[in-house]
Amino acid sequence: MQSGPEGSQAWNGDPIDEAEALRRLQLSDDPSAQYYAAWWLGRSRTQHPQAVPLLRNALQQRRARQLGDEVEENAVARNAARALGKLGAIANPAIPDLLATLNDDDHGLREAAARSLGQLKAEAAVPLLLARLASGPDVAGAREEGTPRMKEPCDALLEALGDIGIGNDAVLTTLKSFLHHERPVVRSSACRALLQLTDDPQWGEAMVELLQHDQLQVRRAALMDLGATGWRPALTAISNTLAENSLKLIALRGIAETAVDKAVDDAVDDAVLDAMDALL
Amino acid sequence: MTLPTPIAALIEAVDRADTADGLLEATEALAATGHPAGARCLLEILGFNNPGAAVAAVDGLIAIGEPVVDTILDNLDGYNYGARAWSVRALAGIADRRGLPVLERALAADIGPSVRRAAACGLGNLQLTDPNHAEAERERCRQGLIQATDDGEWIVRYAVAVGLERRLRETSCNPMQRQQGENALRKLLSEGEDVKVVRSRARLALQRLSNG
């Protein structure tokens, strides 16, 4: 799951405009200004012709975390990767860079690249994603010693497969191999992708079950995953989940907008909007 | 003040709780009474950084309703940021006119999207019936909501559409005010609005308003 709904506001940046963001992104001796600029460009979904070339450059920047850093390792590159995923078709020229980034040593950077490739529906990423997952839940999904994370960012890799939308046998077999991973969050990601690729309700039902999980973190992940699929039968279960209303609203937005995409006009059935109104 | 015995026992249970779940359960029990004597304790819970318990405490404050408004307002400035956000939600839920200035400020300037969202909803919900002030207060609600159609967060704009629908449905709303409010809703329905669900909600609001 990506940062929470309040995350963007928690980052206390000053208000800037597009030109300023593009200028700051080039300040290679001020990574913290670049970090903010990359985030800003993604969030505002800029369509400026300079944005993608500059973000591609920023994606190549590497900087180990140093004492006194307020930001994460390779922070500029990670935010550049995240921003590229939000820009839509204009970012397609950056797909080869993101594909290369999928093999970077930095776990967090691989995760950001995977998510963005999913958002860009980059079909070329499928073989690479499958390769990183090929060792299965016991290797790729095993805990990396000395850290809380897995060897691979499995949830992001699985979700990218679902977002890209190619449901061939190799993809489905890989996804199913993670259905029994020890981490419920990973199981939820696998179900999400399977539901997106097959429309088989059993995967939606499995995520609805995770909405009842003991841990808040798991319930949050299942909410986000159901929202990404837009699975309408989950409506009531989402409303009743013990989690923040902000997250339930994001999940319901996913359901409402999937319905809009399927409808001829922008009409959604009122029940989804009524459920959202009740959570404000 | 001597507290009624059952309330005192419930407050003691809150004080004694030593786990997050324990605090949640004790808060829910106290909140369910809706008794004004529990208000002080519920307000303290808002500052504990336990979101589950805070949700229950807000529900409890809303259940107490009007008698707790002054206490919330008196303590606002002393709260930490998180507690202030929760108290804005309580004021929005109680819908008492004394909450208006706080909700106006929160919608215009709070840094937390969930606080602005609750404030927008509150400006749509406030029960404004004081014959000397109601008209001016309703106008302040409408203007606050109209201004917030520019908010950067989609969920705040969504809540603005909901709030405006409620305010424009009021029979006291004159044709000019209604026109101005509907124009704001149309803005949330236009090309400039890039979030589909906000457009859907604005469309629904306009449909309902034109159906009477």
Chai-1 contact restraints between the chains, C-beta under 6 A:
chainA,res_idxA,chainB,res_idxB,connection_type,confidence,min_distance_angstrom,max_distance_angstrom,comment,restraint_id
A,Q9,B,I111,contact,1.0,0.0,6.0,A-B,restraint_1
A,Q9,B,P113,contact,1.0,0.0,6.0,A-B,restraint_2
A,S246,B,S114,contact,1.0,0.0,6.0,A-B,restraint_3
A,L249,B,I155,contact,1.0,0.0,6.0,A-B,restraint_4
A,R253,B,V197,contact,1.0,0.0,6.0,A-B,restraint_5
A,A256,B,V197,contact,1.0,0.0,6.0,A-B,restraint_6
A,E257,B,K196,contact,1.0,0.0,6.0,A-B,restraint_7
A,E257,B,V197,contact,1.0,0.0,6.0,A-B,restraint_8
A,V260,B,K196,contact,1.0,0.0,6.0,A-B,restraint_9
A,D266,B,R199,contact,1.0,0.0,6.0,A-B,restraint_10
A,D266,B,S200,contact,1.0,0.0,6.0,A-B,restraint_11
A,V268,B,S200,contact,1.0,0.0,6.0,A-B,restraint_12
A,L273,B,R201,contact,1.0,0.0,6.0,A-B,restraint_13
A,L273,B,L204,contact,1.0,0.0,6.0,A-B,restraint_14
A,D277,B,V162,contact,1.0,0.0,6.0,A-B,restraint_15
A,L280,B,R117,contact,1.0,0.0,6.0,A-B,restraint_16
A,L280,B,C121,contact,1.0,0.0,6.0,A-B,restraint_17
A,L280,B,A159,contact,1.0,0.0,6.0,A-B,restraint_18
